[in-house]
Every structure is written in structure tokens, then in C-alpha cells.
Amino acid sequence: MVRQERAIRTRRLILEAAASVFDEFGYEGATIGEVVSRAGVTRGAVYFHFASKRDLAQGVVEEQFSQDGVPERSCKLQEFVDTGMVVAHLMPRDPLLSAGARLSLGQDVFDDLGGGAIPGWIGRMEAMLQVAGERGELLSHVVPADTAWLIIAAWTGVQIQSQKLSGRADLELRVSALFQHLMPSIAVPGVLGSLQMGPERGAQVVAEIAAARTGEDAPDDEGGEDGGVPEEARAGISVG
């Protein structure tokens, strides 16, 4: 058991180091040697967990789906929005998310990694929309698979533009605007009026998750059940 826990920690350390390397240099510019240096492990330890640089890149992409997502909501469309806003909040702060985006969108690795994280995100959002439809939260014309594809394409475009124009400094503001433009076309009026889509939403949800993990009470925000707590407890949070 101790050996297994040590192996899990080492694997995570390698992935975090690899993420910082891929995010900084891209797939082609990244080297196993730089990952070894940043992780503070041996080359053998890297190859024990990952057979090649491609496997390491795939591991970085998949790691974002390895833990629990945002909290479940009685309103599934709020959970849908929360997922997008949490990623917007964490993207500039979490090298695993940032590197996953770069690896997923880089032309040099897109085909090799099978689309990177994009198919996973489409699947996750489609599943939430399907449940939202079953709960009567969607307008009658909405097709979950089509809407999920569109929202991920739009979110990705916003992320690219934000990165190029502001270094992602305005990403939360832009993603908030995206949801405020798109949700009226899919949500029934009674649900639409209750959705929290402000640019601060991602930070609130990240803090809520952190408070739940430490057993603290999260301060209520305007939505009551969807309160917020301090940002730094984001450590270990994933949005897969």
C-alpha cells in the first residue's frame, strides 16, 4: 500500500512537471530531460510510468478528467455553466489544464492524440445536457449532442482569443459573456432567470469545493446552495 501511494505521488509529480514543460515549449520543443529536471526524479522513474513522450502528453491530457467534477446541482444547467466557468478560472492557474489545451489544439499533436481533451469535454457537456433535458430545463428544439459540440467549439475559440489578446487575463469575463449569450437559446425561461453566470462564478465554485474538502462551511452567495469560499483551496480540483 505504501509503495502504491508513493507511485501515485510520483506519477502526479511527473505529470505536473510535464504539464509545465509542454505548456512552455509545446509538444515538439518539450524533452524528457526537462521533465526529469523539473520533477526531480530519475529518467527511469519517468519511463516506468510513461513509455514515451507521446504517452506522457496523453497522460497530461487525461489527467484533467481523473478527479471529481463540479458539485451536483438540482439545476443541471447550473452545473453545466459551473463546469465552463471553473475551467475558465483554473486555466490560467493550473498548468495541467493549460498544457492540456495547448496539446489538444496544437497541429503537431492533434491527430496523434486523437483530438486531445476535446472529445472528453464534448462528452461531459453532452451528458449534463441530456439530464437537463430529462428534467425539463431545455427548450424543445435543443439537441444535447449538437449543443455540446457547439459550446465546446465556442469555449475553445474564446480561450484562444483571450490567450492571444490578454494572456487569459480576461478569460473568466469572456466565458461569462459567452454563456450569457448562448444560454437564452437553450434554457427554458424559468431556469434561465435563476442561472448564475457572472465572471466570478468559477472562483466561487472552486472555493465551495475546497471548503467541502476541508469540512468548512462556505459563505453563502446570492444563490444560497452555490456559495463561495477562498480561492487557494483549488488545489487538487479537476473539472472532468
Secondary structure, 3 states (H helix, E strand, C coil): CHHHHHHHHHHHHHHHHHHHHHHHHHHHHCCHHHHHHHHCCCHHHHHHHCCCHHHHHHHHHHHCCCCCCCCCCCCHHHHHHHHHHHHHHHCCCCHHHHHHHHHHHCCCCCCCCCCCCHHHHHHHHHHHHHHHHHCCCECCCCCHHHHHHHHHHHHHHHHHHHHHHHCCCCHHHHHHHHHHHHHHHCECHHHHCCCCCCCCHHHHHHHHHHHHHHCCCCCCCCCCCCCCCCHHHHCCCCCC
